[in-house]
Amino acid sequence: MARVLGIGVATYDVINTVEVYPPEDAKVRIIEQRMARGGNAANTLVVLSRLGCQCAWGGVLAADAASEWILEDLRRCGVDTRHARIEAHGAAPTSYILLSRATGSRTITHYRDLVEFGDGDFARIDLSGFDWVHFEGRNVEATLNMLTSLARDRHRAVCSVEVEKPRDGIEKLFEHARVLLFSRDYVRAAGWAEAPGFLSDMHRRLPRSQVICTWGEAGAYAVGPEGQVLYQPARPPPAVVETVGAGDTFNAGVIHRLAAGGTLDDAVAQGCRLAGSKCGRIGFEVAIDGE
């Protein structure tokens, strides 16, 4: 099974559930509150671990109780945390999530006062044991250095980059990844109304890459080196319970199937299936239903 290193964020999530999303300046009662480990890279690794991959995380946390709780949770889920950088000062990155019971949608506000995981931290990791390295598309200059170091040293690991939102200079990362995972928000911010046109343009620019784009309740699209735009519909659950981490779960499904030698179409189908399963449940414990 694939050995996967994920570079990105792990967070302490405070999830407040309300009956319906409130209007501005409203005062509403929280009907349920829970704490969870979050963060795009961390969530993706947890699902990959449940799918049987050997996973390790590289990121930054603080020397506080919330950070230790995050690390313990990752270890409990089978994710190696030895590459984490612990800062003596600061606090664990914290996301405050408002979850609507009526729709399952979520609104997230995020607090972070820590430095980012840097290329110096990355250089200290022995990469010889990894088949796949997955990056969150953030901390652009350092991430670019990490990607170029992999290419320069000719590591055999496949590189993927998640592009969730526009960031200054993030386009510099694209040519260095074999697999690019885009969100609908990024595609629309880039000026495209629909995914197929964006993907065709990306194929012209990066003909050897596999490019995937999630499109919410409409499913997901992809294009590979052959140039054909592929589509897989969403697999919604009977009732949407929680959408927190659905995109991270989708990414895990894609990476898992591609790392096992599956086709791009099969990988996107698995991503849609697992993301739909996740939306019907709280947390990630049963996100792999259907495998």
Secondary structure, 3 states (H helix, E strand, C coil): CCEEEEECCCEEEEEEEECCCCCCCCCCCCCEEEEEEECHHHHHHHHHHHCCCEEEEECEEECCHHHHHHHHHHHHCCEECCCCEEECCCCCCEEEEEEECCCCCEEEEEECCCCCCCHHHHHCCCHHHCCEEEEECCCHHHHHHHHHHHHHCCCCCEEEEEECCCCCCHHHHHHHCCEEEECHHHHHHCCCCCHHHHHHHHHHHCCCCEEEEECHHHCEEEECCCCCEEEECCCCCCCCCCCCCHHHHHHHHHHHHHHCCCCHHHHHHHHHHHHHHHHCCCCCCCCCCCC
